[in-house]
């Protein structure tokens, strides 16, 4: 199902989405004025598994200790994402 309708910014520069399917969106605004909304699902920190939290803590410790991989150049990925 898709909804197509015209929308206008209000006086505070807000846009209302009619019957949204989710509460959070990642917004991408392109140079040509195109706006892309991708739904996001946010979870409460208590819902993250203990193992995942331990892995994140370990990764942060390694980073603080200077045990990190070389810099990864993401320019090519950035260009691919811009062309979507």
PDB file of N, CA, C and O in Angstrom:
ATOM      1  N   UNK A   1       0.840  -1.175   0.000  1.00  0.00           N
ATOM      2  CA  UNK A   1       0.000   0.000   0.000  1.00  0.00           C
ATOM      3  C   UNK A   1       0.886   1.240   0.000  1.00  0.00           C
ATOM      4  O   UNK A   1       1.871   1.297   0.736  1.00  0.00           O
ATOM      5  N   UNK A   2       0.550   2.222  -0.810  1.00  0.00           N
ATOM      6  CA  UNK A   2       1.309   3.465  -0.802  1.00  0.00           C
ATOM      7  C   UNK A   2       0.346   4.643  -0.706  1.00  0.00           C
ATOM      8  O   UNK A   2      -0.777   4.591  -1.207  1.00  0.00           O
ATOM      9  N   UNK A   3       0.802   5.683  -0.067  1.00  0.00           N
ATOM     10  CA  UNK A   3       0.024   6.911   0.050  1.00  0.00           C
ATOM     11  C   UNK A   3       0.727   7.989  -0.749  1.00  0.00           C
ATOM     12  O   UNK A   3       1.932   8.193  -0.594  1.00  0.00           O
ATOM     13  N   UNK A   4       0.000   8.670  -1.589  1.00  0.00           N
ATOM     14  CA  UNK A   4       0.529   9.806  -2.331  1.00  0.00           C
ATOM     15  C   UNK A   4      -0.341  11.011  -2.028  1.00  0.00           C
ATOM     16  O   UNK A   4      -1.559  10.965  -2.196  1.00  0.00           O
ATOM     17  N   UNK A   5       0.289  12.093  -1.579  1.00  0.00           N
ATOM     18  CA  UNK A   5      -0.457  13.302  -1.287  1.00  0.00           C
ATOM     19  C   UNK A   5       0.491  14.491  -1.304  1.00  0.00           C
ATOM     20  O   UNK A   5       1.708  14.339  -1.204  1.00  0.00           O
ATOM     21  N   UNK A   6      -0.091  15.671  -1.432  1.00  0.00           N
ATOM     22  CA  UNK A   6       0.685  16.903  -1.395  1.00  0.00           C
ATOM     23  C   UNK A   6       0.808  17.341   0.065  1.00  0.00           C
ATOM     24  O   UNK A   6      -0.122  17.165   0.851  1.00  0.00           O
ATOM     25  N   UNK A   7       1.958  17.910   0.420  1.00  0.00           N
ATOM     26  CA  UNK A   7       2.169  18.367   1.785  1.00  0.00           C
ATOM     27  C   UNK A   7       2.852  19.730   1.754  1.00  0.00           C
ATOM     28  O   UNK A   7       3.519  20.084   0.782  1.00  0.00           O
ATOM     29  N   UNK A   8       2.675  20.479   2.825  1.00  0.00           N
ATOM     30  CA  UNK A   8       3.227  21.821   2.906  1.00  0.00           C
ATOM     31  C   UNK A   8       3.859  21.998   4.284  1.00  0.00           C
ATOM     32  O   UNK A   8       3.318  21.532   5.286  1.00  0.00           O
ATOM     33  N   UNK A   9       4.998  22.670   4.326  1.00  0.00           N
ATOM     34  CA  UNK A   9       5.621  22.971   5.607  1.00  0.00           C
ATOM     35  C   UNK A   9       4.749  23.952   6.376  1.00  0.00           C
ATOM     36  O   UNK A   9       4.165  24.864   5.791  1.00  0.00           O
ATOM     37  N   UNK A  10       4.664  23.762   7.701  1.00  0.00           N
ATOM     38  CA  UNK A  10       3.906  24.719   8.502  1.00  0.00           C
ATOM     39  C   UNK A  10       4.809  25.904   8.868  1.00  0.00           C
ATOM     40  O   UNK A  10       5.945  25.981   8.399  1.00  0.00           O
ATOM     41  N   UNK A  11       4.323  26.813   9.689  1.00  0.00           N
ATOM     42  CA  UNK A  11       5.080  28.030  10.023  1.00  0.00           C
ATOM     43  C   UNK A  11       6.378  27.739  10.770  1.00  0.00           C
ATOM     44  O   UNK A  11       7.278  28.580  10.796  1.00  0.00           O
ATOM     45  N   UNK A  12       6.484  26.564  11.375  1.00  0.00           N
ATOM     46  CA  UNK A  12       7.716  26.177  12.076  1.00  0.00           C
ATOM     47  C   UNK A  12       8.579  25.241  11.233  1.00  0.00           C
ATOM     48  O   UNK A  12       9.466  24.565  11.755  1.00  0.00           O
ATOM     49  N   UNK A  13       8.311  25.206   9.916  1.00  0.00           N
ATOM     50  CA  UNK A  13       9.073  24.399   8.950  1.00  0.00           C
ATOM     51  C   UNK A  13       8.935  22.900   9.201  1.00  0.00           C
ATOM     52  O   UNK A  13       9.877  22.147   8.958  1.00  0.00           O
ATOM     53  N   UNK A  14       7.779  22.459   9.683  1.00  0.00           N
ATOM     54  CA  UNK A  14       7.518  21.043   9.928  1.00  0.00           C
ATOM     55  C   UNK A  14       6.604  20.490   8.856  1.00  0.00           C
ATOM     56  O   UNK A  14       5.784  21.202   8.276  1.00  0.00           O
ATOM     57  N   UNK A  15       6.767  19.202   8.608  1.00  0.00           N
ATOM     58  CA  UNK A  15       5.937  18.501   7.632  1.00  0.00           C
ATOM     59  C   UNK A  15       5.240  17.355   8.353  1.00  0.00           C
ATOM     60  O   UNK A  15       5.881  16.612   9.097  1.00  0.00           O
ATOM     61  N   UNK A  16       3.961  17.207   8.147  1.00  0.00           N
ATOM     62  CA  UNK A  16       3.216  16.140   8.799  1.00  0.00           C
ATOM     63  C   UNK A  16       3.099  14.947   7.860  1.00  0.00           C
ATOM     64  O   UNK A  16       2.734  15.094   6.694  1.00  0.00           O
ATOM     65  N   UNK A  17       3.412  13.767   8.380  1.00  0.00           N
ATOM     66  CA  UNK A  17       3.248  12.520   7.629  1.00  0.00           C
ATOM     67  C   UNK A  17       1.919  11.918   8.053  1.00  0.00           C
ATOM     68  O   UNK A  17       1.688  11.665   9.236  1.00  0.00           O
ATOM     69  N   UNK A  18       1.064  11.693   7.094  1.00  0.00           N
ATOM     70  CA  UNK A  18      -0.247  11.122   7.400  1.00  0.00           C
ATOM     71  C   UNK A  18      -0.127   9.617   7.612  1.00  0.00           C
ATOM     72  O   UNK A  18       0.528   8.926   6.832  1.00  0.00           O
ATOM     73  N   UNK A  19      -0.747   9.123   8.646  1.00  0.00           N
ATOM     74  CA  UNK A  19      -0.764   7.692   8.974  1.00  0.00           C
ATOM     75  C   UNK A  19       0.634   7.067   8.906  1.00  0.00           C
ATOM     76  O   UNK A  19       0.843   6.114   8.156  1.00  0.00           O
ATOM     77  N   UNK A  20       1.590   7.588   9.676  1.00  0.00           N
ATOM     78  CA  UNK A  20       2.944   7.031   9.625  1.00  0.00           C
ATOM     79  C   UNK A  20       2.969   5.588  10.118  1.00  0.00           C
ATOM     80  O   UNK A  20       2.213   5.210  11.013  1.00  0.00           O
ATOM     81  N   UNK A  21       3.839   4.798   9.525  1.00  0.00           N
ATOM     82  CA  UNK A  21       3.939   3.382   9.896  1.00  0.00           C
ATOM     83  C   UNK A  21       4.931   3.173  11.025  1.00  0.00           C
ATOM     84  O   UNK A  21       4.936   2.119  11.661  1.00  0.00           O
ATOM     85  N   UNK A  22       5.774   4.172  11.280  1.00  0.00           N
ATOM     86  CA  UNK A  22       6.754   4.067  12.347  1.00  0.00           C
ATOM     87  C   UNK A  22       6.932   5.436  12.982  1.00  0.00           C
ATOM     88  O   UNK A  22       6.507   6.443  12.416  1.00  0.00           O
ATOM     89  N   UNK A  23       7.550   5.480  14.143  1.00  0.00           N
ATOM     90  CA  UNK A  23       7.710   6.737  14.868  1.00  0.00           C
ATOM     91  C   UNK A  23       9.000   7.466  14.494  1.00  0.00           C
ATOM     92  O   UNK A  23       9.062   8.694  14.559  1.00  0.00           O
ATOM     93  N   UNK A  24      10.032   6.711  14.101  1.00  0.00           N
ATOM     94  CA  UNK A  24      11.337   7.304  13.811  1.00  0.00           C
ATOM     95  C   UNK A  24      11.736   7.059  12.354  1.00  0.00           C
ATOM     96  O   UNK A  24      11.480   5.994  11.793  1.00  0.00           O
ATOM     97  N   UNK A  25      12.361   8.060  11.767  1.00  0.00           N
ATOM     98  CA  UNK A  25      12.826   7.960  10.387  1.00  0.00           C
ATOM     99  C   UNK A  25      14.240   8.527  10.273  1.00  0.00           C
ATOM    100  O   UNK A  25      14.598   9.476  10.971  1.00  0.00           O
ATOM    101  N   UNK A  26      15.031   7.935   9.391  1.00  0.00           N
ATOM    102  CA  UNK A  26      16.302   8.522   8.996  1.00  0.00           C
ATOM    103  C   UNK A  26      15.992   9.363   7.764  1.00  0.00           C
ATOM    104  O   UNK A  26      15.396   8.870   6.806  1.00  0.00           O
ATOM    105  N   UNK A  27      16.393  10.622   7.788  1.00  0.00           N
ATOM    106  CA  UNK A  27      16.068  11.552   6.708  1.00  0.00           C
ATOM    107  C   UNK A  27      17.315  11.836   5.886  1.00  0.00           C
ATOM    108  O   UNK A  27      18.369  12.162   6.432  1.00  0.00           O
ATOM    109  N   UNK A  28      17.188  11.711   4.569  1.00  0.00           N
ATOM    110  CA  UNK A  28      18.243  12.091   3.636  1.00  0.00           C
ATOM    111  C   UNK A  28      17.658  13.152   2.717  1.00  0.00           C
ATOM    112  O   UNK A  28      16.667  12.918   2.025  1.00  0.00           O
ATOM    113  N   UNK A  29      18.291  14.325   2.723  1.00  0.00           N
ATOM    114  CA  UNK A  29      17.849  15.407   1.846  1.00  0.00           C
ATOM    115  C   UNK A  29      18.917  15.607   0.786  1.00  0.00           C
ATOM    116  O   UNK A  29      20.051  15.969   1.102  1.00  0.00           O
ATOM    117  N   UNK A  30      18.563  15.376  -0.462  1.00  0.00           N
ATOM    118  CA  UNK A  30      19.509  15.473  -1.570  1.00  0.00           C
ATOM    119  C   UNK A  30      19.576  16.904  -2.101  1.00  0.00           C
ATOM    120  O   UNK A  30      18.700  17.727  -1.835  1.00  0.00           O
ATOM    121  N   UNK A  31      20.634  17.174  -2.856  1.00  0.00           N
ATOM    122  CA  UNK A  31      20.858  18.522  -3.371  1.00  0.00           C
ATOM    123  C   UNK A  31      19.759  18.977  -4.331  1.00  0.00           C
ATOM    124  O   UNK A  31      19.550  20.177  -4.506  1.00  0.00           O
ATOM    125  N   UNK A  32      19.055  18.031  -4.955  1.00  0.00           N
ATOM    126  CA  UNK A  32      17.976  18.409  -5.878  1.00  0.00           C
ATOM    127  C   UNK A  32      16.642  18.634  -5.158  1.00  0.00           C
ATOM    128  O   UNK A  32      15.622  18.877  -5.803  1.00  0.00           O
ATOM    129  N   UNK A  33      16.648  18.553  -3.819  1.00  0.00           N
ATOM    130  CA  UNK A  33      15.437  18.770  -3.042  1.00  0.00           C
ATOM    131  C   UNK A  33      14.686  17.505  -2.691  1.00  0.00           C
ATOM    132  O   UNK A  33      13.734  17.548  -1.912  1.00  0.00           O
ATOM    133  N   UNK A  34      15.099  16.374  -3.254  1.00  0.00           N
ATOM    134  CA  UNK A  34      14.457  15.101  -2.941  1.00  0.00           C
ATOM    135  C   UNK A  34      14.709  14.748  -1.475  1.00  0.00           C
ATOM    136  O   UNK A  34      15.826  14.885  -0.977  1.00  0.00           O
ATOM    137  N   UNK A  35      13.673  14.298  -0.801  1.00  0.00           N
ATOM    138  CA  UNK A  35      13.792  13.881   0.596  1.00  0.00           C
ATOM    139  C   UNK A  35      13.443  12.404   0.671  1.00  0.00           C
ATOM    140  O   UNK A  35      12.404  11.978   0.167  1.00  0.00           O
ATOM    141  N   UNK A  36      14.315  11.625   1.301  1.00  0.00           N
ATOM    142  CA  UNK A  36      14.102  10.184   1.461  1.00  0.00           C
ATOM    143  C   UNK A  36      13.947   9.895   2.950  1.00  0.00           C
ATOM    144  O   UNK A  36      14.795  10.273   3.759  1.00  0.00           O
ATOM    145  N   UNK A  37      12.864   9.226   3.296  1.00  0.00           N
ATOM    146  CA  UNK A  37      12.628   8.818   4.682  1.00  0.00           C
ATOM    147  C   UNK A  37      12.748   7.306   4.764  1.00  0.00           C
ATOM    148  O   UNK A  37      12.066   6.579   4.041  1.00  0.00           O
ATOM    149  N   UNK A  38      13.623   6.834   5.653  1.00  0.00           N
ATOM    150  CA  UNK A  38      13.769   5.394   5.858  1.00  0.00           C
ATOM    151  C   UNK A  38      13.366   5.094   7.299  1.00  0.00           C
ATOM    152  O   UNK A  38      13.899   5.705   8.226  1.00  0.00           O
ATOM    153  N   UNK A  39      12.441   4.170   7.501  1.00  0.00           N
ATOM    154  CA  UNK A  39      11.985   3.876   8.859  1.00  0.00           C
ATOM    155  C   UNK A  39      13.100   3.319   9.727  1.00  0.00           C
ATOM    156  O   UNK A  39      13.948   2.554   9.267  1.00  0.00           O
ATOM    157  N   UNK A  40      13.081   3.721  10.991  1.00  0.00           N
ATOM    158  CA  UNK A  40      14.052   3.236  11.966  1.00  0.00           C
ATOM    159  C   UNK A  40      13.295   2.675  13.159  1.00  0.00           C
ATOM    160  O   UNK A  40      12.222   3.165  13.510  1.00  0.00           O
ATOM    161  N   UNK A  41      13.852   1.660  13.773  1.00  0.00           N
ATOM    162  CA  UNK A  41      13.284   1.090  14.987  1.00  0.00           C
ATOM    163  C   UNK A  41      14.324   1.264  16.078  1.00  0.00           C
ATOM    164  O   UNK A  41      15.418   0.704  16.003  1.00  0.00           O
ATOM    165  N   UNK A  42      13.980   2.037  17.081  1.00  0.00           N
ATOM    166  CA  UNK A  42      14.887   2.254  18.202  1.00  0.00           C
ATOM    167  C   UNK A  42      14.463   1.338  19.342  1.00  0.00           C
ATOM    168  O   UNK A  42      13.274   1.115  19.572  1.00  0.00           O
ATOM    169  N   UNK A  43      15.453   0.816  20.048  1.00  0.00           N
ATOM    170  CA  UNK A  43      15.129  -0.070  21.168  1.00  0.00           C
ATOM    171  C   UNK A  43      15.703   0.511  22.446  1.00  0.00           C
ATOM    172  O   UNK A  43      16.653   1.294  22.418  1.00  0.00           O
ATOM    173  N   UNK A  44      15.131   0.129  23.538  1.00  0.00           N
ATOM    174  CA  UNK A  44      15.604   0.561  24.850  1.00  0.00           C
ATOM    175  C   UNK A  44      16.917  -0.175  25.156  1.00  0.00           C
ATOM    176  O   UNK A  44      17.050  -1.355  24.834  1.00  0.00           O
ATOM    177  N   UNK A  45      17.883   0.512  25.772  1.00  0.00           N
ATOM    178  CA  UNK A  45      19.169  -0.130  26.072  1.00  0.00           C
ATOM    179  C   UNK A  45      19.051  -1.438  26.856  1.00  0.00           C
ATOM    180  O   UNK A  45      19.899  -2.320  26.719  1.00  0.00           O
ATOM    181  N   UNK A  46      18.013  -1.568  27.670  1.00  0.00           N
ATOM    182  CA  UNK A  46      17.828  -2.811  28.436  1.00  0.00           C
ATOM    183  C   UNK A  46      17.505  -3.995  27.537  1.00  0.00           C
ATOM    184  O   UNK A  46      17.606  -5.145  27.966  1.00  0.00           O
ATOM    185  N   UNK A  47      17.117  -3.725  26.291  1.00  0.00           N
ATOM    186  CA  UNK A  47      16.773  -4.795  25.363  1.00  0.00           C
ATOM    187  C   UNK A  47      17.978  -5.327  24.595  1.00  0.00           C
ATOM    188  O   UNK A  47      17.866  -6.312  23.866  1.00  0.00           O
ATOM    189  N   UNK A  48      19.136  -4.673  24.758  1.00  0.00           N
ATOM    190  CA  UNK A  48      20.356  -5.145  24.101  1.00  0.00           C
ATOM    191  C   UNK A  48      20.922  -6.285  24.932  1.00  0.00           C
ATOM    192  O   UNK A  48      20.994  -6.186  26.157  1.00  0.00           O
ATOM    193  N   UNK A  49      21.323  -7.363  24.278  1.00  0.00           N
ATOM    194  CA  UNK A  49      21.786  -8.528  25.018  1.00  0.00           C
ATOM    195  C   UNK A  49      23.063  -8.235  25.796  1.00  0.00           C
ATOM    196  O   UNK A  49      23.848  -7.363  25.423  1.00  0.00           O
ATOM    197  N   UNK A  50      23.256  -8.972  26.878  1.00  0.00           N
ATOM    198  CA  UNK A  50      24.445  -8.809  27.719  1.00  0.00           C
ATOM    199  C   UNK A  50      25.710  -9.069  26.895  1.00  0.00           C
ATOM    200  O   UNK A  50      26.715  -8.376  27.057  1.00  0.00           O
ATOM    201  N   UNK A  51      25.655 -10.061  26.019  1.00  0.00           N
ATOM    202  CA  UNK A  51      26.813 -10.396  25.186  1.00  0.00           C
ATOM    203  C   UNK A  51      27.176  -9.237  24.254  1.00  0.00           C
ATOM    204  O   UNK A  51      28.351  -8.914  24.079  1.00  0.00           O
ATOM    205  N   UNK A  52      26.163  -8.623  23.664  1.00  0.00           N
ATOM    206  CA  UNK A  52      26.414  -7.479  22.775  1.00  0.00           C
ATOM    207  C   UNK A  52      27.041  -6.319  23.536  1.00  0.00           C
ATOM    208  O   UNK A  52      27.967  -5.674  23.045  1.00  0.00           O
ATOM    209  N   UNK A  53      26.530  -6.057  24.739  1.00  0.00           N
ATOM    210  CA  UNK A  53      27.097  -4.983  25.558  1.00  0.00           C
ATOM    211  C   UNK A  53      28.551  -5.284  25.932  1.00  0.00           C
ATOM    212  O   UNK A  53      29.392  -4.385  25.934  1.00  0.00           O
ATOM    213  N   UNK A  54      28.846  -6.541  26.246  1.00  0.00           N
ATOM    214  CA  UNK A  54      30.228  -6.930  26.565  1.00  0.00           C
ATOM    215  C   UNK A  54      31.145  -6.737  25.361  1.00  0.00           C
ATOM    216  O   UNK A  54      32.284  -6.295  25.510  1.00  0.00           O
ATOM    217  N   UNK A  55      30.651  -7.066  24.174  1.00  0.00           N
ATOM    218  CA  UNK A  55      31.448  -6.893  22.959  1.00  0.00           C
ATOM    219  C   UNK A  55      31.710  -5.406  22.692  1.00  0.00           C
ATOM    220  O   UNK A  55      32.809  -5.034  22.281  1.00  0.00           O
ATOM    221  N   UNK A  56      30.709  -4.566  22.924  1.00  0.00           N
ATOM    222  CA  UNK A  56      30.896  -3.117  22.737  1.00  0.00           C
ATOM    223  C   UNK A  56      31.902  -2.568  23.741  1.00  0.00           C
ATOM    224  O   UNK A  56      32.757  -1.755  23.388  1.00  0.00           O
ATOM    225  N   UNK A  57      31.800  -3.018  25.006  1.00  0.00           N
ATOM    226  CA  UNK A  57      32.756  -2.575  26.024  1.00  0.00           C
ATOM    227  C   UNK A  57      34.176  -2.983  25.651  1.00  0.00           C
ATOM    228  O   UNK A  57      35.112  -2.202  25.822  1.00  0.00           O
ATOM    229  N   UNK A  58      34.341  -4.193  25.145  1.00  0.00           N
ATOM    230  CA  UNK A  58      35.653  -4.678  24.726  1.00  0.00           C
ATOM    231  C   UNK A  58      36.191  -3.848  23.561  1.00  0.00           C
ATOM    232  O   UNK A  58      37.376  -3.514  23.533  1.00  0.00           O
ATOM    233  N   UNK A  59      35.331  -3.515  22.606  1.00  0.00           N
ATOM    234  CA  UNK A  59      35.751  -2.720  21.457  1.00  0.00           C
ATOM    235  C   UNK A  59      36.195  -1.321  21.893  1.00  0.00           C
ATOM    236  O   UNK A  59      37.192  -0.802  21.391  1.00  0.00           O
ATOM    237  N   UNK A  60      35.463  -0.718  22.819  1.00  0.00           N
ATOM    238  CA  UNK A  60      35.829   0.615  23.315  1.00  0.00           C
ATOM    239  C   UNK A  60      37.160   0.545  24.066  1.00  0.00           C
ATOM    240  O   UNK A  60      37.993   1.441  23.929  1.00  0.00           O
ATOM    241  N   UNK A  61      37.366  -0.506  24.857  1.00  0.00           N
ATOM    242  CA  UNK A  61      38.629  -0.665  25.577  1.00  0.00           C
ATOM    243  C   UNK A  61      39.790  -0.789  24.592  1.00  0.00           C
ATOM    244  O   UNK A  61      40.832  -0.160  24.777  1.00  0.00           O
ATOM    245  N   UNK A  62      39.614  -1.598  23.546  1.00  0.00           N
ATOM    246  CA  UNK A  62      40.665  -1.748  22.539  1.00  0.00           C
ATOM    247  C   UNK A  62      40.975  -0.404  21.882  1.00  0.00           C
ATOM    248  O   UNK A  62      42.138  -0.072  21.653  1.00  0.00           O
ATOM    249  N   UNK A  63      39.939   0.358  21.583  1.00  0.00           N
ATOM    250  CA  UNK A  63      40.124   1.653  20.947  1.00  0.00           C
ATOM    251  C   UNK A  63      40.911   2.590  21.862  1.00  0.00           C
ATOM    252  O   UNK A  63      41.833   3.273  21.415  1.00  0.00           O
ATOM    253  N   UNK A  64      40.542   2.620  23.149  1.00  0.00           N
ATOM    254  CA  UNK A  64      41.241   3.471  24.114  1.00  0.00           C
ATOM    255  C   UNK A  64      42.687   3.038  24.292  1.00  0.00           C
ATOM    256  O   UNK A  64      43.560   3.867  24.547  1.00  0.00           O
ATOM    257  N   UNK A  65      42.943   1.734  24.159  1.00  0.00           N
ATOM    258  CA  UNK A  65      44.300   1.195  24.297  1.00  0.00           C
ATOM    259  C   UNK A  65      45.109   1.345  23.010  1.00  0.00           C
ATOM    260  O   UNK A  65      46.274   0.952  22.960  1.00  0.00           O
ATOM    261  N   UNK A  66      44.502   1.906  21.980  1.00  0.00           N
ATOM    262  CA  UNK A  66      45.207   2.111  20.717  1.00  0.00           C
ATOM    263  C   UNK A  66      45.228   0.881  19.826  1.00  0.00           C
ATOM    264  O   UNK A  66      45.964   0.840  18.840  1.00  0.00           O
ATOM    265  N   UNK A  67      44.430  -0.114  20.161  1.00  0.00           N
ATOM    266  CA  UNK A  67      44.364  -1.335  19.355  1.00  0.00           C
ATOM    267  C   UNK A  67      43.212  -1.192  18.357  1.00  0.00           C
ATOM    268  O   UNK A  67      42.116  -1.714  18.564  1.00  0.00           O
ATOM    269  N   UNK A  68      43.489  -0.478  17.285  1.00  0.00           N
ATOM    270  CA  UNK A  68      42.447  -0.244  16.283  1.00  0.00           C
ATOM    271  C   UNK A  68      43.012  -0.525  14.901  1.00  0.00           C
ATOM    272  O   UNK A  68      44.219  -0.420  14.679  1.00  0.00           O
ATOM    273  N   UNK A  69      42.145  -0.877  13.987  1.00  0.00           N
ATOM    274  CA  UNK A  69      42.585  -1.142  12.624  1.00  0.00           C
ATOM    275  C   UNK A  69      42.944   0.167  11.925  1.00  0.00           C
ATOM    276  O   UNK A  69      42.655   1.250  12.433  1.00  0.00           O
ATOM    277  N   UNK A  70      43.569   0.060  10.771  1.00  0.00           N
ATOM    278  CA  UNK A  70      43.899   1.238   9.981  1.00  0.00           C
ATOM    279  C   UNK A  70      42.625   1.942   9.542  1.00  0.00           C
ATOM    280  O   UNK A  70      41.539   1.363   9.536  1.00  0.00           O
ATOM    281  N   UNK A  71      42.787   3.188   9.180  1.00  0.00           N
ATOM    282  CA  UNK A  71      41.686   4.003   8.689  1.00  0.00           C
ATOM    283  C   UNK A  71      41.079   3.369   7.439  1.00  0.00           C
ATOM    284  O   UNK A  71      41.798   2.900   6.557  1.00  0.00           O
ATOM    285  N   UNK A  72      39.754   3.362   7.375  1.00  0.00           N
ATOM    286  CA  UNK A  72      39.047   2.834   6.222  1.00  0.00           C
ATOM    287  C   UNK A  72      38.457   4.016   5.449  1.00  0.00           C
ATOM    288  O   UNK A  72      37.667   4.787   5.995  1.00  0.00           O
ATOM    289  N   UNK A  73      38.838   4.153   4.195  1.00  0.00           N
ATOM    290  CA  UNK A  73      38.353   5.245   3.360  1.00  0.00           C
ATOM    291  C   UNK A  73      36.973   4.874   2.801  1.00  0.00           C
ATOM    292  O   UNK A  73      36.844   3.935   2.017  1.00  0.00           O
ATOM    293  N   UNK A  74      35.963   5.614   3.210  1.00  0.00           N
ATOM    294  CA  UNK A  74      34.590   5.305   2.816  1.00  0.00           C
ATOM    295  C   UNK A  74      34.068   6.240   1.726  1.00  0.00           C
ATOM    296  O   UNK A  74      32.858   6.334   1.521  1.00  0.00           O
ATOM    297  N   UNK A  75      34.972   6.935   1.024  1.00  0.00           N
ATOM    298  CA  UNK A  75      34.545   7.864  -0.027  1.00  0.00           C
ATOM    299  C   UNK A  75      33.738   7.149  -1.116  1.00  0.00           C
ATOM    300  O   UNK A  75      32.720   7.665  -1.577  1.00  0.00           O
ATOM    301  N   UNK A  76      34.193   5.972  -1.522  1.00  0.00           N
ATOM    302  CA  UNK A  76      33.488   5.241  -2.573  1.00  0.00           C
ATOM    303  C   UNK A  76      32.081   4.859  -2.124  1.00  0.00           C
ATOM    304  O   UNK A  76      31.124   4.972  -2.890  1.00  0.00           O
ATOM    305  N   UNK A  77      31.963   4.403  -0.873  1.00  0.00           N
ATOM    306  CA  UNK A  77      30.651   4.050  -0.325  1.00  0.00           C
ATOM    307  C   UNK A  77      29.757   5.294  -0.240  1.00  0.00           C
ATOM    308  O   UNK A  77      28.570   5.240  -0.561  1.00  0.00           O
ATOM    309  N   UNK A  78      30.334   6.394   0.188  1.00  0.00           N
ATOM    310  CA  UNK A  78      29.580   7.637   0.281  1.00  0.00           C
ATOM    311  C   UNK A  78      29.034   8.052  -1.084  1.00  0.00           C
ATOM    312  O   UNK A  78      27.886   8.484  -1.184  1.00  0.00           O
ATOM    313  N   UNK A  79      29.838   7.926  -2.125  1.00  0.00           N
ATOM    314  CA  UNK A  79      29.393   8.256  -3.468  1.00  0.00           C
ATOM    315  C   UNK A  79      28.264   7.337  -3.940  1.00  0.00           C
ATOM    316  O   UNK A  79      27.325   7.784  -4.599  1.00  0.00           O
ATOM    317  N   UNK A  80      28.364   6.056  -3.599  1.00  0.00           N
ATOM    318  CA  UNK A  80      27.289   5.118  -3.955  1.00  0.00           C
ATOM    319  C   UNK A  80      25.988   5.482  -3.258  1.00  0.00           C
ATOM    320  O   UNK A  80      24.920   5.422  -3.868  1.00  0.00           O
ATOM    321  N   UNK A  81      26.066   5.859  -1.987  1.00  0.00           N
ATOM    322  CA  UNK A  81      24.870   6.209  -1.242  1.00  0.00           C
ATOM    323  C   UNK A  81      24.254   7.501  -1.759  1.00  0.00           C
ATOM    324  O   UNK A  81      23.031   7.644  -1.748  1.00  0.00           O
ATOM    325  N   UNK A  82      25.065   8.433  -2.208  1.00  0.00           N
ATOM    326  CA  UNK A  82      24.554   9.691  -2.753  1.00  0.00           C
ATOM    327  C   UNK A  82      23.805   9.468  -4.061  1.00  0.00           C
ATOM    328  O   UNK A  82      22.895  10.228  -4.391  1.00  0.00           O
ATOM    329  N   UNK A  83      24.176   8.442  -4.799  1.00  0.00           N
ATOM    330  CA  UNK A  83      23.551   8.211  -6.097  1.00  0.00           C
ATOM    331  C   UNK A  83      22.220   7.463  -6.005  1.00  0.00           C
ATOM    332  O   UNK A  83      21.553   7.276  -7.022  1.00  0.00           O
ATOM    333  N   UNK A  84      21.829   7.036  -4.817  1.00  0.00           N
ATOM    334  CA  UNK A  84      20.551   6.299  -4.655  1.00  0.00           C
ATOM    335  C   UNK A  84      19.372   7.136  -5.008  1.00  0.00           C
ATOM    336  O   UNK A  84      18.236   6.668  -4.926  1.00  0.00           O
TER     337      UNK A  84
END
